[in-house]
């Protein structure tokens, strides 16, 4: 992050939204992968729930095309408002964790706030590689693997191309 709150165009930035156990692992492992890790927790009192000494912000920072944003709790009441604020920036990638068998609550929340469908479509869900993750460290690993695949132009994620014969 720059002094003015913006994000440097020379560094990959990983923003974990909401202080959760997954966010803690995501930021820790992301730092090991070369990301500048940032926790965005609008409720400053909750920010202490994430260990690791990561930079914490309570307002959406300026996010450029080098920023990947992962919302780690789809049940928070402020989900729609937070995502709307994130989508006002040209972040490279925005995703919301959640079970792919259930409708993502972010869609209804964003529609209620008047966010246009093309902007809602920028939000990825599910995120990461389909490895059957259940624990916070596994979810973080799967999510980061998906981000790395996407950055490298590889399919990753839940959809895989048919093998060529």
GIVEN-V570446 format. One record per pair of residues at least 12 apart in sequence whose ideal C-beta (glycine too) atoms are under 10 Angstrom apart, sorted by sequence separation. I is the first residue (numbers start at 1). J is the second residue. D is the distance in Angstrom with one decimal. If there is no record, write none. Layout:
I&J&D + I&J&D
This chain:
1&13&7.6 + 14&26&7.0 + 15&27&9.0 + 27&39&6.3 + 44&56&7.9 + 46&58&9.9 + 71&83&6.7 + 94&106&9.8 + 108&120&9.9 + 127&139&9.1 + 128&140&8.7 + 129&141&8.4 + 130&142&7.7 + 133&145&10.0 + 145&157&9.4 + 146&158&8.7 + 14&27&6.6 + 24&37&10.0 + 26&39&9.4 + 37&50&9.9 + 39&52&8.6 + 44&57&9.5 + 45&58&10.0 + 69&82&9.6 + 83&96&7.4 + 107&120&6.0 + 110&123&7.6 + 128&141&8.2 + 129&142&4.8 + 1&15&10.0 + 16&30&7.9 + 23&37&9.3 + 44&58&5.0 + 69&83&8.9 + 106&120&7.8 + 107&121&9.6 + 128&142&3.7 + 129&143&8.2 + 131&145&7.9 + 142&156&9.6 + 14&29&9.3 + 15&30&9.5 + 24&39&8.6 + 37&52&7.7 + 39&54&5.0 + 40&55&9.7 + 41&56&6.1 + 42&57&9.1 + 43&58&7.7 + 71&86&8.0 + 127&142&8.0 + 128&143&4.0 + 129&144&9.2 + 131&146&9.8 + 142&157&9.8 + 14&30&4.0 + 23&39&6.1 + 37&53&9.7 + 38&54&6.6 + 39&55&7.1 + 40&56&7.8 + 41&57&7.8 + 42&58&5.6 + 104&120&9.6 + 107&123&8.0 + 126&142&9.4 + 127&143&5.3 + 128&144&7.6 + 129&145&4.7 + 130&146&9.1 + 13&30&9.2 + 14&31&8.0 + 23&40&9.2 + 37&54&4.8 + 38&55&5.0 + 39&56&4.5 + 40&57&5.4 + 41&58&6.5 + 42&59&7.4 + 69&86&5.4 + 79&96&7.8 + 106&123&6.0 + 126&143&9.5 + 127&144&9.8 + 128&145&6.4 + 129&146&5.2 + 12&30&8.7 + 23&41&8.3 + 36&54&9.4 + 37&55&7.3 + 38&56&7.5 + 39&57&7.3 + 40&58&7.7 + 42&60&8.7 + 69&87&9.3 + 107&125&8.6 + 128&146&3.9 + 129&147&9.9 + 14&33&8.2 + 20&39&9.7 + 36&55&7.9 + 38&57&6.4 + 39&58&9.8 + 40&59&8.0 + 67&86&9.1 + 104&123&7.8 + 106&125&7.0 + 127&146&5.8 + 128&147&7.8 + 129&148&9.6 + 14&34&9.4 + 15&35&9.2 + 19&39&6.3 + 40&60&6.3 + 69&89&8.6 + 104&124&9.8 + 105&125&9.8 + 126&146&8.9 + 127&147&8.1 + 129&149&7.2 + 12&33&8.3 + 14&35&3.8 + 15&36&9.3 + 16&37&7.2 + 17&38&9.6 + 18&39&8.4 + 19&40&9.3 + 20&41&9.3 + 31&52&8.0 + 40&61&7.3 + 60&81&9.9 + 104&125&4.5 + 128&149&9.2 + 12&34&6.1 + 13&35&6.3 + 14&36&7.1 + 15&37&8.2 + 16&38&7.4 + 17&39&8.2 + 18&40&7.7 + 19&41&4.6 + 28&50&9.3 + 50&72&9.5 + 60&82&7.4 + 63&85&9.7 + 67&89&7.5 + 69&91&5.1 + 74&96&5.3 + 84&106&9.8 + 103&125&9.4 + 104&126&8.6 + 124&146&8.4 + 128&150&10.0 + 11&34&8.3 + 12&35&5.0 + 13&36&4.8 + 14&37&5.3 + 15&38&4.8 + 16&39&5.5 + 17&40&4.9 + 18&41&6.0 + 19&42&9.9 + 27&50&7.0 + 28&51&8.3 + 31&54&7.8 + 38&61&6.8 + 40&63&9.5 + 60&83&9.8 + 63&86&6.8 + 67&90&8.5 + 68&91&7.0 + 69&92&8.6 + 70&93&8.4 + 71&94&7.8 + 72&95&9.8 + 73&96&9.0 + 74&97&6.3 + 75&98&9.0 + 83&106&5.6 + 87&110&7.8 + 102&125&9.9 + 124&147&9.8 + 127&150&9.6 + 11&35&8.0 + 12&36&6.9 + 13&37&8.0 + 14&38&7.0 + 15&39&7.7 + 16&40&7.1 + 17&41&7.7 + 18&42&8.1 + 19&43&8.0 + 26&50&9.5 + 27&51&9.5 + 28&52&5.3 + 30&54&9.3 + 60&84&9.5 + 63&87&9.7 + 65&89&9.3 + 66&90&9.7 + 67&91&4.5 + 68&92&5.8 + 69&93&6.9 + 70&94&8.1 + 71&95&7.0 + 72&96&8.6 + 73&97&7.5 + 74&98&4.5 + 82&106&9.4 + 83&107&9.9 + 11&36&5.0 + 13&38&6.3 + 14&39&9.8 + 15&40&5.3 + 16&41&8.8 + 17&42&8.5 + 18&43&8.5 + 19&44&9.7 + 24&49&8.0 + 25&50&9.5 + 27&52&5.9 + 28&53&10.0 + 38&63&9.4 + 60&85&4.3 + 61&86&9.9 + 63&88&8.9 + 64&89&7.4 + 65&90&5.3 + 66&91&8.7 + 67&92&6.0 + 68&93&4.5 + 69&94&4.7 + 70&95&5.4 + 71&96&4.3 + 72&97&5.5 + 73&98&9.3 + 74&99&9.0 + 79&104&9.5 + 80&105&8.4 + 84&109&8.4 + 94&119&9.7 + 100&125&7.4 + 101&126&9.3 + 19&45&9.4 + 20&46&9.1 + 23&49&8.4 + 24&50&4.6 + 25&51&9.9 + 27&53&9.8 + 28&54&8.2 + 59&85&8.0 + 60&86&5.8 + 63&89&3.9 + 64&90&6.3 + 65&91&7.3 + 66&92&6.3 + 67&93&8.0 + 68&94&8.0 + 69&95&7.3 + 70&96&7.8 + 71&97&6.6 + 72&98&10.0 + 79&105&6.4 + 80&106&6.8 + 83&109&7.2 + 84&110&6.3 + 99&125&9.5 + 100&126&4.1 + 124&150&8.6 + 129&155&9.9 + 130&156&9.3 + 19&46&4.6 + 23&50&5.4 + 24&51&5.6 + 25&52&9.1 + 27&54&4.9 + 46&73&10.0 + 60&87&9.7 + 62&89&6.6 + 63&90&7.2 + 64&91&7.5 + 65&92&5.1 + 67&94&9.0 + 68&95&8.0 + 69&96&9.4 + 70&97&6.8 + 71&98&8.8 + 79&106&5.7 + 80&107&9.4 + 82&109&9.3 + 83&110&5.9 + 88&115&9.7 + 95&122&9.6 + 96&123&5.9 + 98&125&5.7 + 99&126&7.6 + 100&127&9.5 + 129&156&5.7 + 130&157&7.4 + 8&36&7.8 + 18&46&7.6 + 19&47&5.4 + 21&49&8.3 + 22&50&9.7 + 24&52&6.0 + 26&54&10.0 + 27&55&9.3 + 60&88&7.6 + 61&89&8.4 + 62&90&9.7 + 63&91&4.3 + 64&92&8.1 + 65&93&9.6 + 74&102&9.1 + 80&108&8.0 + 81&109&8.0 + 84&112&10.0 + 87&115&6.6 + 94&122&5.6 + 95&123&6.7 + 96&124&7.4 + 97&125&7.8 + 98&126&6.5 + 128&156&8.0 + 129&157&6.6 + 130&158&4.8 + 7&36&7.9 + 18&47&9.7 + 19&48&7.5 + 20&49&7.3 + 21&50&8.3 + 23&52&9.4 + 27&56&9.9 + 38&67&8.6 + 40&69&7.9 + 60&89&7.0 + 62&91&10.0 + 63&92&8.5 + 76&105&9.6 + 79&108&9.8 + 80&109&2.9 + 81&110&9.5 + 84&113&5.2 + 87&116&9.6 + 93&122&8.6 + 94&123&5.2 + 95&124&3.9 + 96&125&4.7 + 97&126&7.7 + 98&127&8.4 + 127&156&10.0 + 128&157&7.2 + 129&158&7.9 + 130&159&9.0 + 19&49&4.0 + 20&50&7.5 + 21&51&9.6 + 24&54&8.5 + 36&66&9.1 + 46&76&9.6 + 74&104&6.6 + 75&105&7.4 + 79&109&5.3 + 80&110&5.4 + 83&113&8.7 + 84&114&8.7 + 93&123&9.7 + 94&124&6.7 + 95&125&6.3 + 96&126&8.6 + 97&127&6.1 + 100&130&8.4 + 127&157&7.8 + 128&158&8.4 + 130&160&8.7 + 7&38&8.4 + 18&49&9.1 + 19&50&4.5 + 23&54&8.8 + 35&66&9.6 + 36&67&9.1 + 38&69&9.3 + 40&71&9.1 + 41&72&10.0 + 60&91&9.6 + 63&94&8.9 + 74&105&5.6 + 78&109&9.1 + 79&110&8.7 + 80&111&8.6 + 84&115&5.6 + 88&119&8.9 + 91&122&8.3 + 93&124&6.8 + 94&125&9.7 + 95&126&8.1 + 96&127&7.1 + 97&128&8.2 + 126&157&7.9 + 127&158&9.0 + 129&160&9.8 + 18&50&9.2 + 19&51&9.9 + 35&67&9.3 + 74&106&6.4 + 77&109&9.1 + 80&112&6.4 + 81&113&6.9 + 83&115&7.9 + 87&119&5.0 + 90&122&9.8 + 95&127&3.8 + 126&158&5.9 + 35&68&7.4 + 39&72&9.5 + 43&76&8.7 + 71&104&10.0 + 76&109&9.9 + 80&113&5.2 + 87&120&8.1 + 94&127&9.5 + 95&128&8.1 + 124&157&8.1 + 16&50&7.7 + 42&76&8.7 + 93&127&8.9 + 124&158&9.9 + 1&36&6.9 + 19&54&10.0 + 41&76&10.0 + 43&78&8.2 + 71&106&7.4 + 74&109&9.3 + 80&115&8.0 + 84&119&8.4 + 87&122&6.2 + 42&78&5.9 + 83&119&9.3 + 84&120&9.7 + 86&122&9.2 + 87&123&7.4 + 97&133&9.6 + 1&38&6.5 + 19&56&8.1 + 83&120&8.7 + 86&123&8.7 + 16&54&8.1 + 30&68&8.4 + 42&81&8.2 + 83&122&9.5 + 14&54&9.6 + 15&55&9.8 + 16&56&10.0 + 30&70&9.0 + 42&82&6.3 + 83&123&6.4 + 41&82&9.8 + 13&55&10.0 + 15&57&8.5 + 40&82&7.6 + 97&139&6.7 + 17&60&8.8 + 27&70&9.5 + 42&85&9.0 + 97&140&9.8 + 26&70&6.1 + 15&60&8.4 + 27&72&9.8 + 40&85&9.3 + 97&142&9.8 + 15&61&7.5 + 26&72&6.8 + 40&86&8.2 + 97&143&7.2 + 23&70&7.9 + 25&72&9.6 + 13&61&8.5 + 15&63&6.8 + 22&70&8.3 + 23&71&9.4 + 24&72&9.2 + 95&143&7.5 + 23&72&4.5 + 13&63&7.3 + 22&72&4.6 + 23&73&8.3 + 13&64&7.9 + 20&71&9.7 + 21&72&8.5 + 22&73&8.1 + 74&125&8.1 + 95&146&8.1 + 5&57&7.7 + 15&67&6.0 + 16&68&9.7 + 17&69&6.4 + 18&70&9.6 + 20&72&4.4 + 71&123&8.3 + 95&147&8.3 + 11&64&9.9 + 13&66&5.9 + 14&67&7.7 + 15&68&7.2 + 16&69&8.2 + 17&70&6.8 + 18&71&6.6 + 19&72&8.3 + 20&73&5.2 + 93&146&9.2 + 1&55&6.1 + 5&59&8.3 + 7&61&6.3 + 12&66&5.5 + 13&67&4.3 + 14&68&5.4 + 15&69&4.5 + 16&70&5.6 + 17&71&4.3 + 18&72&5.1 + 19&73&8.6 + 69&123&9.3 + 70&124&9.1 + 71&125&9.0 + 93&147&6.6 + 5&60&9.6 + 6&61&7.0 + 7&62&5.8 + 9&64&5.8 + 11&66&6.6 + 12&67&7.9 + 13&68&7.1 + 14&69&8.0 + 15&70&7.2 + 16&71&8.3 + 17&72&6.2 + 18&73&4.3 + 69&124&9.9 + 72&127&10.0 + 92&147&9.2 + 95&150&9.6 + 1&57&8.0 + 5&61&5.1 + 6&62&3.9 + 7&63&5.8 + 8&64&8.1 + 9&65&7.8 + 10&66&7.8 + 11&67&9.5 + 12&68&7.2 + 13&69&8.7 + 14&70&7.3 + 15&71&9.3 + 16&72&5.6 + 17&73&7.8 + 18&74&9.2 + 20&76&9.4 + 71&127&9.0 + 4&61&9.6 + 5&62&5.9 + 6&63&8.7 + 7&64&5.0 + 9&66&5.9 + 16&73&10.0 + 18&75&9.4 + 70&127&6.6 + 93&150&6.3 + 4&62&7.8 + 6&64&7.3 + 7&65&9.3 + 8&66&7.6 + 18&76&5.8 + 70&128&9.0 + 92&150&8.6 + 93&151&8.2 + 100&158&6.8 + 2&61&9.2 + 7&66&6.5 + 17&76&8.7 + 68&127&9.9 + 92&151&8.0 + 1&61&6.3 + 2&62&8.2 + 7&67&5.5 + 18&78&8.8 + 1&62&8.8 + 17&78&9.7 + 18&79&8.7 + 17&79&8.9 + 95&157&9.9 + 18&82&7.9 + 72&136&9.0 + 17&82&6.0 + 17&83&8.3 + 72&139&8.5 + 17&85&9.9 + 72&140&9.0 + 17&86&7.3 + 70&139&9.9 + 70&140&9.1 + 15&86&8.0 + 26&97&9.3 + 72&143&8.8 + 70&143&6.0 + 15&89&10.0 + 23&97&9.6 + 70&144&9.0 + 22&97&6.5 + 68&143&9.5 + 15&91&7.8 + 68&144&9.2 + 70&146&9.7 + 17&94&9.3 + 20&97&8.7 + 70&147&7.9 + 13&91&8.7 + 17&95&9.9 + 68&146&9.9 + 13&92&9.0 + 14&93&9.8 + 15&94&9.3 + 17&96&8.7 + 18&97&9.6 + 68&147&5.4 + 12&92&8.6 + 17&97&9.7 + 68&148&9.9 + 16&97&9.9 + 7&89&8.9 + 68&150&8.4 + 68&151&8.0 + 7&91&9.0 + 29&137&8.0 + 28&137&9.2 + 35&144&8.5 + 25&135&8.9 + 26&136&8.5 + 30&140&8.1 + 22&133&9.5 + 25&136&5.2 + 26&137&9.5 + 29&140&5.4 + 33&144&6.2 + 24&136&7.2 + 25&137&4.9 + 28&140&7.8 + 29&141&6.7 + 32&144&9.1 + 33&145&9.7 + 35&147&8.6 + 22&135&9.1 + 23&136&8.6 + 24&137&9.3 + 25&138&8.8 + 26&139&8.0 + 27&140&8.5 + 30&143&9.1 + 21&135&8.7 + 22&136&4.6 + 25&139&7.6 + 26&140&4.3 + 29&143&9.0 + 30&144&6.1 + 33&147&8.4 + 34&148&9.9 + 21&136&3.9 + 22&137&8.6 + 25&140&3.7 + 26&141&9.1 + 29&144&5.6 + 33&148&6.9 + 20&136&7.6 + 21&137&8.7 + 22&138&9.5 + 24&140&8.3 + 25&141&7.9 + 29&145&9.8 + 22&139&5.0 + 23&140&8.4 + 26&143&6.2 + 30&147&8.3 + 21&139&8.9 + 22&140&5.8 + 25&143&9.2 + 26&144&6.8 + 33&151&9.9 + 20&139&9.7 + 21&140&9.0 + 25&144&9.1 + 22&143&7.8 + 26&147&9.6 + 16&140&9.1 + 16&143&9.5 + 14&143&9.7 + 14&144&8.2 + 14&147&7.7 + 12&147&9.2 + 12&151&7.8
